[in-house]
Amino acid sequence: MEKKAGPRKRILEVADRLFYSEGVRTTGTEKIMSVSEVAKATFYRHFKSKDALVLAYLDSRDQAFWDYLFNPTPPADVYEALTKIDRLVNRPEVTGCPFLLVASEYPDLAHPIHLRVIEHKDKLLAYLIDLLKPFAIDRTVAATKLLTVIDGALSARMVYGASRVVPLLGSAEAILKSVAPPGPKPI
C-alpha cells in the first residue's frame, strides 16, 4: 500500500495544480483544503495565509525549473540551455508561465508575490547573462532579448495551448546572430 504524502506536500501539490490551471485568485483555500484532504487547522499550521501558500508555490515552481535545467547535467552553454528550455516550453502539459500568470493576478510591483516573480525572472536573466560570457557582446541586452523570447513563447502557449509548437530556438538563434560577431555556434 502506498503511503499518503504528508499534509504540506499534499497542499502544495493541489495548490500547484489548481493555481496553474484555474488561477490563484479564483482558487480558494477551502477548495485546496478539501482536495488535499486536510483540516483548516492543518492548513494554517503549514501556511499562515493564502499569500504564504502562493509564495511557497512560486518557490516550488522556481526549484522545479532549475532542477529540470540542471539535471542530469547543467547545460554546457547558452545553446544547450535554450534547447532544454525549448523542450520544456513545448511539453504538452505546459500552457503558459506560472510566474507570468501569477504576476498578472498581482500587478502591484511592490506586492511580495509580484516581487517573488521578479526574483525568478531576474535569476533567469542573470543565468543567461552568465551563459553569454564567451560572446563579445552586450550580454545584458542579449540576455534580456532571450528572456523576452522565452516569455513570449510561454505566452503563446497560454494563448494557443498545446496545439501549437512554439519555435523558441529559431527566435533565440536570430537574436544571438543579431548581437554576436559572425560565426556563433548554431542552435
N, C-alpha and C positions, 0 to 999 in steps of 0.2 A: 504494500500500500504506500502511495506517495505521500510524503509529509507535506502538510499545508504550509505555505510560506508565512513568515511572521507578519504581524499586522502592518508594520511600517512599510514593508516591501509590497504587500497587497495594496495598500492605499496608494503608493506611488505608481504601481503598475496600472491600476484602474485610472488614476488621475492622468497618467501619460496617455492612455488610450482615449479617454474622454476629452481631455483638453485638446489633443491633436485633431480629433475628428469632429468635435462639437463646439469647441471654443472654451476659453476659460470663464468668461463672464456668464455664459449660458449653462455651465455645469456647476450645480450647487453642491455644497458639502454633504447634504443629506443623500443625494444620489450616489456620491462617491462612497459614503459610509455603507449604504445599502448594497451596492455592487461588490464592494470589498469585504462585506460581511464583518464590519467592526462596529462596536458601540460608539456613541458620541464621546463618552469619556476616554475611550481608547484613542479615537481620532485626535482629540485635543491634547492627549498626553504626548503624542508624537509630533503634532503640528499645532502650534499656538493659535494659528489663524489660517484662513484660506490663502492669504498672501504668503505665509511661510511655506505652505504646500506648493504654491506656484514657483517660489524661488527654488525649492528642492527639486521640482520638476525640471526647471531650466538647468540646474546643476547636473541633474541626471542626464539630460539630453546633451549637455556640453561634454560630459565624461564619455558618453556613448559615441559621440562624433570623434573625439580624439582617440579612443580605443580602436574604433574602426580604422582610422587613418594610420595609426602606428603599428597595427598588428596584421600579420605576424611580424613584419619588419617595417620600420619607418621608410617613407619614400626617399629615394636617393637624391632626387632633385625635383624641381618645380613641375617637370613633365609627368613624373610618376605620381606626384601629389594630385595634380589636376586630373589625371586618368582615374585615380581612385575616387575623387570627388565626383567625376562624371558618372562613374558606375553607381555611386550612392544616389545621386540625384535622379537617375533613371531606373531605380528599383521600382517594381510595381506598387509597393506599399507607400512610396514617397509621393505625397500630394501637396508639397509645399514645405517651407522652412518653419519649424516650430517657433523659432525666435522671431521671425518676421510676423507670424500670426499673433504672437503674444504682444509684440510691440504695437501692432495695430489696435489691440484692445486696451493698451495702456500708453496712450500717446504723450502723456506728460513726461518730458525728458528727465525730470528730477525724481520721478517715482522710482522706488527701489527695484521694482520689477523691470521697468524700462532700462534702468541702469545695468541690470544683470544682462539684458540683451546686448547692450552696448559693450559690456565686458567681453562677451563671447565674440562679437564681431571684431573688436579691437585685437583680441587674441589671435583670431584667424588672420587678420591683416598683418600683424607682427610676424606671424609664421610665414606668410607669403613674402614679406619683405626680406626675411632671412633667407628664404629659398632662392631669392633673386641675387644674392651676393656675387655669383660668378658673372653677372651681366654688368657691363659698363653703361648703366642707365640710371635714371632717377627711379630708384627702387620703390619709393613710396607711391609715386604716380602710377607705375606699372602695377603694383600690388593692389592699389585702390581700384584700378580698372578691372583686374582679375576678380576681385571681390564683388564688383558690380555685375560681372558676367555670372558668377556663381549665384548671387542673389536673384538675378534676372531669370536664370534657368529654374530656380526653385519657385519663383513667381509664376513662370509659365506652367510648371507642373500643377500649381494651385488652380490656375485658370482652366487648363485642359485635362488635368488628371493624368492617369497612367496611359491614356490612349495616344499620347504623343511623346515620342522620344525627343529630348531636348539636346541639340548639338552643342553642348558646352565646350568641347575640345576645339572645334573649329573656330569659335569666337575667341577663345583663350589664345590659340596659336596666332590669330590675326593681331591680337594685342601685343604679344611678345615680338612679333615681326615688326610692328609699327614703332616699338620703343627700343629695340635692340639693334646693335650693329649687324650687318649681313652675316648669315651663316649660323643662326642658332639651331640647336638640335630640334628636328621636327617632333611634334607631338604624336 
